[in-house]
Amino acid sequence: MKMSDNIHVIDFDWTETFRNYVYLIKDQDEAALIDAHIGPESETLLQRIREIIEPSKLKVVILTHGHMDHIGACPTLQEKTKARIAAHIADAQYIEAPWTQFTTLYQDYEITPQAYLDFMRMVGGKGAKVTKPLHGGETIKVGSIELHIRHIPGHSPGSIYIHEPDTKTIFTGDALVPSHVYQTMLGIFQDATNYILSLEHLSRLDIETICPGHAPILRGKEIKKELQIHFDRYYLLEKTIPEILNTDGLTLWETYHKLANRVLGPGEHNPGIGSLATVRGFLNKLSAEGKIQQVNGSKWKPS
């Protein structure tokens, strides 16, 4: 799909909930790729790139963050195109040593050898060297196009968005996931404190298009509506968690199940990595604010 003469969308089916969106920006015989999909589809991504440009013209792969579904083709792209890999330093370890990401994201699950093998397959089997570390505030040029990097932590420590000012377009990765996931998931972010600050930052931008890591692309009035859904879900979780805790304390999993029944409706709910990380993020935030307290190292109760 072609958004403009300079911006191409390379989309993939991934799960029933998500389509993965990768963006190729080209100008004056140079190109940049935003995000890199998953390892098992590395060669398919390379072929899709080849349909637009010669892979040797790919100068840089800019990663919006270091999670597995955005970095998987990096080892192949780095080897076959010699493109630089640009990512925020806070997520660099996730990309260079992806097993560290596995232990972080799966810390609340029973880890099996098969789960680890499946994860490593998703990230391309090995790490990729971040050859252009980012801090936020940089400008990356693709021909005459300037791409401005901004740090917006929350979904992950090193989440960024990329701003193309001429068309008032930003590429957000998972800093703004499609709100339809809220039908089955509580949220998808690791750090509740920074996530709300990043949402507020996004809401103040003068932009016309948001290109996320997963469909749909947002334009015009859709942007404000989508942001409001994310604000509403955030404040609902922040308000509800202290209400459902009891004086005996609840574990992370117990908190998740009570919260899911309150927010998503009664029934059996199976938490994904994102939902558990979101609950943990809120428990950490509320504990730091003195609104709840941790007891016995594994339970939380009202202060």
C-alpha positions in Angstrom: 0.0 0.0 0.0 1.3 3.4 -0.9 0.5 6.4 1.4 2.3 8.9 -0.8 5.2 9.1 -3.3 7.6 8.7 -0.4 5.8 6.5 2.2 5.0 2.8 1.5 3.1 0.6 4.0 4.2 -3.1 4.1 1.6 -5.0 6.1 1.4 -8.5 7.3 -1.2 -10.8 8.9 0.2 -11.8 12.3 -2.5 -12.8 14.8 -6.3 -12.6 14.9 -6.0 -9.3 16.9 -3.0 -7.7 15.1 -1.8 -6.8 11.7 1.8 -5.8 11.6 2.6 -2.5 9.8 6.1 -1.8 8.5 6.8 1.5 6.8 9.3 2.2 4.0 10.3 5.9 3.5 12.3 6.7 0.3 13.6 9.8 -1.3 16.5 10.5 -3.7 17.7 7.0 -4.0 17.8 6.4 -0.2 15.3 4.6 2.1 14.6 4.0 5.7 12.5 1.2 7.2 10.4 1.8 10.3 10.3 -1.5 12.3 11.1 -5.0 11.1 8.2 -7.4 11.7 9.1 -11.0 12.9 12.0 -13.4 12.3 10.1 -16.1 10.4 9.0 -13.6 7.7 12.4 -12.0 7.3 12.8 -13.2 3.7 9.3 -12.2 2.8 9.9 -8.7 4.2 13.1 -8.4 2.2 11.2 -9.4 -1.0 8.5 -6.8 -0.3 11.3 -4.2 0.1 12.8 -5.4 -3.2 9.5 -4.7 -5.0 9.9 -1.0 -4.0 13.7 -0.4 -4.0 17.0 -2.2 -4.3 17.8 -3.4 -0.8 21.3 -1.9 -1.0 19.6 1.5 -0.9 18.1 0.8 2.5 20.3 3.0 4.7 18.7 2.6 8.1 16.1 0.5 10.0 14.5 2.7 12.7 12.9 0.6 15.5 10.1 2.2 17.4 10.9 -0.1 20.3 12.5 -3.4 21.0 9.7 -5.9 21.3 9.8 -9.1 19.4 7.2 -8.4 16.8 9.1 -5.2 15.7 12.7 -6.4 15.5 12.6 -10.0 14.2 13.9 -9.4 10.7 16.8 -7.2 12.0 19.5 -9.9 11.8 18.6 -10.7 8.2 18.3 -7.1 7.2 21.6 -6.2 8.9 23.4 -9.0 7.1 22.0 -8.6 3.6 21.5 -4.9 3.3 24.2 -3.5 5.6 21.6 -1.0 6.9 22.3 0.7 10.2 20.0 -0.4 13.1 18.7 2.7 15.0 16.9 2.3 18.3 16.7 4.1 21.6 19.4 3.1 24.1 16.8 2.1 26.7 15.6 -0.8 24.4 19.0 -1.6 22.9 19.6 -4.6 25.1 16.2 -6.0 24.0 17.5 -6.0 20.4 21.2 -6.9 20.9 20.5 -9.6 23.6 16.8 -10.5 23.1 16.8 -13.2 25.7 16.9 -10.3 28.3 13.6 -9.2 26.8 12.2 -12.7 27.2 13.0 -12.8 30.9 11.5 -9.3 31.5 8.2 -9.9 29.5 7.7 -13.5 30.7 8.7 -12.9 34.4 5.1 -13.6 35.6 4.7 -16.8 33.7 6.0 -20.3 34.1 8.9 -20.3 31.6 9.3 -23.5 29.5 12.1 -24.4 27.1 9.5 -24.4 24.2 8.3 -20.9 25.1 11.9 -19.7 24.9 12.5 -21.4 21.6 9.3 -19.9 20.1 10.4 -16.5 21.3 13.9 -16.7 19.8 12.4 -17.8 16.5 10.2 -14.6 16.6 13.3 -12.4 17.1 15.2 -14.0 14.3 17.2 -16.5 16.3 19.8 -14.0 17.5 20.4 -10.4 18.4 21.3 -7.5 16.0 23.8 -4.8 16.8 22.3 -1.4 17.4 24.7 0.7 15.2 22.9 4.0 15.6 21.9 4.4 19.3 19.2 7.0 19.9 18.4 9.2 22.9 15.6 11.3 21.5 16.0 14.6 19.7 17.9 13.3 16.7 17.1 13.9 13.1 17.6 11.2 10.5 17.7 12.3 6.9 16.4 10.1 4.0 17.3 12.1 0.9 15.6 15.5 1.5 13.2 14.0 4.1 13.9 14.8 7.7 12.7 12.3 10.4 12.6 13.6 13.9 13.0 11.2 16.8 11.2 11.7 20.1 11.3 9.4 23.2 7.9 8.4 24.6 8.5 5.6 27.2 5.7 3.6 28.7 4.9 0.8 26.3 8.6 -0.1 26.6 11.4 1.8 28.2 12.8 2.9 24.8 9.6 3.5 22.8 10.0 6.4 20.3 7.9 8.0 17.7 9.2 9.3 14.4 7.9 12.7 13.1 7.8 13.6 9.5 6.8 17.3 9.7 6.2 18.1 6.1 3.1 15.9 6.0 2.4 16.2 9.8 2.8 12.4 10.1 4.1 10.4 13.1 5.0 6.7 13.3 4.2 5.5 16.8 5.0 1.8 16.9 3.0 0.5 19.9 2.9 3.7 21.9 -0.6 3.8 20.6 -2.0 0.3 20.0 -5.3 -0.1 18.3 -8.1 0.4 20.9 -10.0 -2.6 19.7 -7.7 -4.7 21.8 -9.5 -3.3 24.8 -12.3 -5.8 24.1 -10.1 -8.6 25.3 -7.0 -7.0 26.9 -6.6 -4.5 29.8 -3.7 -2.6 28.2 -0.3 -3.0 26.7 2.4 -1.1 28.5 5.1 -1.7 31.0 5.4 1.6 32.8 2.1 3.3 33.9 3.9 6.4 35.2 5.5 7.3 31.9 2.8 5.9 29.7 0.3 8.6 30.7 2.9 11.3 30.2 3.5 10.0 26.7 -0.2 9.9 25.9 -0.5 13.6 27.1 2.5 14.5 24.8 0.9 12.8 21.8 -2.4 14.6 22.5 -0.7 18.0 22.2 0.9 17.4 18.8 -0.2 19.2 15.7 -0.4 16.2 13.4 -2.7 14.9 10.6 -1.8 11.2 10.5 -0.7 8.6 13.0 1.0 5.4 11.5 1.0 2.8 14.3 2.8 -0.6 14.4 -0.6 -2.3 14.0 -3.6 -1.2 12.0 -5.5 1.1 11.6 -3.7 4.2 10.3 -5.4 7.2 12.0 -6.2 10.5 10.3 -7.8 13.8 11.3 -10.6 13.6 13.8 -9.9 9.8 14.3 -6.7 10.7 16.2 -8.5 12.7 19.0 -11.1 10.0 19.3 -8.6 7.2 19.5 -6.5 9.0 22.1 -9.5 9.6 24.3 -10.2 5.9 24.3 -6.7 5.3 25.6 -7.0 8.0 28.3 -10.4 6.5 29.4 -9.0 3.0 29.8 -5.9 4.3 31.7 -8.0 6.2 34.2 -10.5 3.4 34.6 -7.7 1.0 35.5 -6.0 3.5 37.8 -9.3 4.1 39.7 -10.4 0.4 39.8 -7.3 -1.3 41.1 -7.3 0.2 44.6 -11.1 -0.6 44.8 -10.7 -4.3 44.2 -7.8 -4.9 46.6 -8.6 -6.3 50.0 -6.9 -6.1 53.4 -5.5 -9.6 53.0 -3.8 -8.5 49.8 -4.0 -9.9 46.3 -1.2 -11.3 44.1 -0.6 -10.0 40.6 -2.6 -12.8 39.0 -5.5 -12.4 41.5 -5.5 -8.7 40.8 -5.6 -9.3 37.1 -8.6 -11.7 37.3 -10.6 -9.4 39.6 -9.8 -6.4 37.4 -10.6 -8.2 34.1 -14.0 -9.3 35.5 -14.7 -5.7 36.5 -13.5 -4.1 33.3 -13.9 -6.7 30.6 -17.0 -8.4 32.0 -17.5 -11.7 33.9 -15.9 -14.8 32.5 -12.7 -16.7 32.0 -9.9 -14.3 31.0 -6.5 -15.4 29.9 -4.0 -12.7 30.3 -1.5 -11.9 27.6 1.9 -10.6 28.3 0.6 -7.0 27.7 -2.2 -7.2 30.2 -0.1 -8.6 33.0 2.7 -6.1 32.4 0.0 -3.3 32.5 -1.3 -4.5 35.8 2.2 -4.8 37.2 2.9 -1.3 35.9 -0.1 0.2 37.8 0.7 -1.7 41.0 4.2 -0.2 40.9 2.9 3.3 40.2 0.2 3.1 42.9 2.7 1.7 45.4 5.1 4.5 44.7 2.3 7.1 45.2 1.4 5.5 48.6 -2.2 4.6 47.4 -1.6 0.9 47.9 1.2 -1.1 49.6 3.0 -4.3 48.9 3.0 -7.0 51.5 5.1 -10.2 51.8 6.8 -9.3 48.6 4.1 -10.8 46.4 0.7 -9.2 47.4 -0.8 -5.7 47.3 -3.4 -4.2 49.6 -4.9 -0.8 50.2 -2.8 1.6 52.2 
